[in-house]
Amino acid sequence: MYFRDLVKNRILIIGANGMLGQCCVDFYSNSNNKFELLSLSIEDQPVFNDVDYIPCDITNREQVKKIVYDFCPDYIVNAAAFTNVDKSETEREQAWKVNVKAVEYIAEAARVIDAHLIHISSDYIFNGKNGPYSENTIPNPIGYYGRTKLASENALKISGAIYTILRTNVLYGTAPDSRPDFVKWVVESLRNKKNIRTVIDQINNPTFIDDLVQAISKIIEFGRTGIYHIGGREFLSRFDFTNIIADYFHLDKSLVTPITTEELNQRAKRPLKSGLITLKAETELGYKPHLIPEALEEMKRELVL
């Protein structure tokens, strides 16, 4: 056995109390004790009490530097973000602080200690006119949220840090303590006999959260840098996604009304014909996303739906 096999890799999970952060913490805290894990988030208390945790405001440069330098991680997973697309239009300063300035601070600290920073981005950096998109497509965001995510990518590219950007879209799955995802919202609404409206003109390939966590683990395993697109196998509308969920859980599809995005009258524009081509991740990482029914089966086992 080589000496390096005896040394644990240190992983810092930022945004650990969010949906993706929780799944990353759960994965790495159960990885045969190969990793030394530190989680941090804005809240005073962690979701997982058996994992080392520090409250941190990542928009505070000095806080970020101190935690990173004290822990000295080999890898940093940034799962934190200001993700409310509509609020990003009205709370622009806060969205910029969390999605851009905080990334600059994390990258600055990561560069000093040669940590590999894995950052989560979004298909919202594209305009949604001619998707699905490859990693080589030139970004052109149509809303402020997309602009902040693109700015975060650009900040990483000039930071001098070792980085990997994982762009994803329509994340769904289960976490112990997070707001309901799209699947749970659909299931709970239809079980309660509520009428719901879902759009027919937003096309994506929804991403099962376990697949994104696996992609992160492959990045670490293979030491890959650069940009990768992570998404599901099926490209479909939210309305079609809703019908698949309803069929799987034997719910009443007559309660689902198809509408257009324009009818929602949302503050922020949405990319319509979007989605992400995952061929690069499949080829270089061995990425194998679940089919939606397979993901729903996993969710059914993890959570009573």
C-alpha positions, 0 to 999 in steps of 0.5 A, a space after each residue: 500500500 502506498 503512503 498516499 492511500 493512507 492519507 485522507 482527501 479533505 473536501 469542503 462542501 459550501 452550501 451544505 444545507 441546500 438540496 445539492 449540498 445535503 446530498 454531497 455531504 451524505 455521499 462523502 460522509 459515507 464514502 468508506 472513510 476516505 475523506 475528511 469532510 467539512 461542511 458550511 452554510 449560512 445557517 447557524 445549525 447543520 442538517 447533519 449533526 454528525 458532520 463537522 460544520 461551520 456557519 459562514 457567510 460566503 459573501 464575507 471575504 475574510 470568513 471564507 479565507 479563514 475557513 479555507 486556510 484553516 481546513 486546507 481542503 484538497 477539493 471545494 464543492 461550491 453548491 451555494 447560490 442565489 437561485 431564485 430567478 425572479 428575485 434575482 431581477 429585484 434583489 440584484 445586489 444580493 444575487 451578485 454578492 452570492 453568485 459572483 463575489 463569493 465565487 471570487 473569494 472562494 477561488 482566491 482562497 483555493 488558488 493559494 492552497 492549490 485546492 480544486 474548486 468544483 462550481 455548479 452553474 446553469 443552463 440559464 447562461 444560454 438564451 434558450 432559442 436553439 438548445 440543447 447546448 454543448 460546452 462550446 456554445 457561446 453563452 448569451 443569458 436573457 435574465 439577471 440570474 443567468 448573467 450572474 452565473 455566467 459572471 461566476 464562470 468568467 471569474 473562475 476562468 481568470 482566477 488562477 485556481 484549479 476549477 471545474 464548472 458543472 452546468 446543470 438544469 431542472 434539478 430534482 431529487 430527495 434531500 432530508 431537509 429541503 424545499 419540495 422539488 418539482 417531483 414532490 410538488 407535483 405528487 403532493 398537489 395531485 394527491 391532494 386533488 389540486 389543479 396544477 398548471 405546467 408549461 409546454 414550451 420550456 424544454 430541458 433534460 431534467 437532472 436527477 440530483 444523484 446523477 449530479 453528485 456522481 458527476 462531482 465524484 467522477 471529477 474528483 476521481 479522475 481529476 478533470 478540469 474545465 466545463 462539463 454539462 450534466 443533465 438527464 437523458 430525456 429532453 421534454 417539456 415541464 408538462 410532459 415531465 409532469 405527466 410522466 410523474 403522474 403516470 408513475 405514481 398513478 395520479 389523476 392527469 386531468 388535474 394538470 393543465 398545459 400553459 405557456 410561459 407567457 401566461 405565468 407572467 413571471 418577472 424574469 424571462 426563461 430560456 425556452 428551448 434549452 437543455 444540455 448535451 452531456 456527451 463530453 461527460 459521458 465520454 470523459 467521466 463515464 457519466 451515466 444518467 438515470 432515465 426519469 422512471 429509474 430516478 422516480 423509483 430511487 426517489 420512491 425508495 428514499 422518500 414516501 411519495 
